[in-house]
Structures are given as C-alpha cells and as structure tokens.
Amino acid sequence: MKKAMFLVPILLSGLLIFHFIIVTLNVMPMNPISNKYKKEISEYMEPLFIQNWHLFAPDPVSHNESIQVKVGFEGESKSDWIDISTPMIEEMHKNYFSPLNRMARISTGIISELTSEDELVIDYRKKLEESEREKEKIQKLDKQRDEKFQQNEVILYRFGSSYAKYLFPDKRIVNIELRILRQENTPFSKRDNRVENPWYVVKKFKEREIIKNVVPIL
C-alpha cells in the first residue's frame, strides 16, 4: 500500500509533464517534430485542449462567434435556429470549477478549428505557390486541411446532436442543421456606442440525420 501511494505522485507528475510537452508542440511554430507527429498531437488536443494565442497577440480576438442548430422532427416540422454555444459559455463563467468549463470548450474549440487556419501554414502555402515545382507539397497541405476539417465537422455534428437531445428529450428528432455565426466586437474607441453589432452567418452545414449513439449533453 505504501509503495502504491509513493508511486501515485510520480505517475501524476509524469502525466502532467507529458500533457505540457504535447501542448507545447501544438502551440509552438511548425517544426520537424510537430510536423511528424501532427496527427497524434491533433487527436490528443482537439477539441478539449485546443489553444491559440489570439488573446495575447498584437491583434486580439475582434469578434464573437456562436453555433446554432435547427432541429427537424418526425412529421417534417422544424424548430427555429437555437444558439447552443453561448448559454453554455455563460453558465461556465458563473462557475469555472463546473464540468461545463470543459464542455463549453468543445464548442469554442470546434468554432476555432472550422473557421480559422494557422497563419504559418497560410504563409508557407503562399511561398510554395510561387514555385512551379512545389505542387505536390501544396496538394499535401490541402489534403491535411480537408482531413482536419472533416474530423472537426464530425465533432460538430456529435455536439449538435447531443445538445438537440437535451433540448427536446420528449420528441423524436430526425435531423439537424448547423451554422456558425459571427458578431464583430465594438472597438474600444467606440465603447460608448450602445448599438449592438449584427450577427451574420460565416459557415453553414448541410442537414444530416441526427447521430443516435450520443447522449444528451446535460
């Protein structure tokens, strides 16, 4: 028993070191190690641990984003568009030690992955486009981008299906539609402006059958 208790701190320390090594490889500029293990790093980080440095960058986040779902029921009736990310984020802010903290990160992580692309990758692609001999590398980058988008799209539909089941527990849900909206933030220089900036759709996803093997999110 004493030996087991002695090993617990060592095991936890090892897990912590492993976690921060993966996080560091994920957020640091592209290098041979992170490029070689890109798939494994992404599978560990997304969507719960995904991070970016926009908050601390010279150009901080300039907009708000949200996920909306439209639920289709048996009999072809449908709900209105329902915001499924903002309510969870608001609840998270009330209690940062709540399990909702991690659950809310799922939605914010998905939005980030589906609507943005690493600036280093964009710059690298532009340099490749300047050379006629680098078409194969460009195709590889495009393939990696498309595969990553498809993986996150699957997560988005699982999240939307789970939330739809939570919203309508007593109804037979047939399908869901999803979309991502954006609202530009008001600059600090115009902070006294009381007019709320409008929301607009930045990405809309096709209607799909609800995923049956997920449970209600709450």
PEKAVEN-V858962 format. One record per backbone hydrogen bond with DSSP energy under -0.5 kcal/mol. NH is the residue of the N-H (numbers start at 1). CO is the residue of the C=O. If there is no record, write none. Layout:
NH/CO
NH/CO
This chain:
5/1
6/2
7/3
8/4
9/5
10/6
11/7
12/8
13/9
14/10
15/11
16/12
17/13
18/14
19/15
20/16
21/17
22/18
23/19
24/20
25/21
26/22
27/23
28/24
35/31
36/32
37/33
38/35
41/37
42/38
43/39
44/40
45/41
46/42
49/45
50/45
56/53
57/53
57/54
60/58
64/183
66/181
68/179
69/82
70/177
72/175
73/77
74/172
76/73
79/71
82/69
84/67
85/67
89/85
90/86
91/87
92/88
93/89
94/90
95/91
95/92
98/95
101/98
102/99
103/99
104/100
105/101
106/102
106/103
107/103
108/104
109/105
110/106
111/107
112/108
113/109
114/110
115/111
116/112
122/118
123/119
124/120
125/121
126/122
127/123
128/124
129/125
130/126
130/127
131/128
134/131
135/132
138/134
139/135
140/136
141/137
142/138
143/139
144/140
145/141
146/142
147/143
148/144
149/145
150/146
151/147
152/148
153/149
154/150
155/151
156/152
157/153
158/154
159/155
160/156
161/157
162/158
163/159
164/160
165/161
166/162
167/163
168/164
169/166
171/168
173/171
174/72
175/72
176/208
177/70
178/205
179/68
180/203
181/66
182/200
183/64
184/198
185/62
190/187
191/188
193/190
194/192
200/182
202/180
203/180
205/178
208/176
210/174
212/210
214/211
217/162
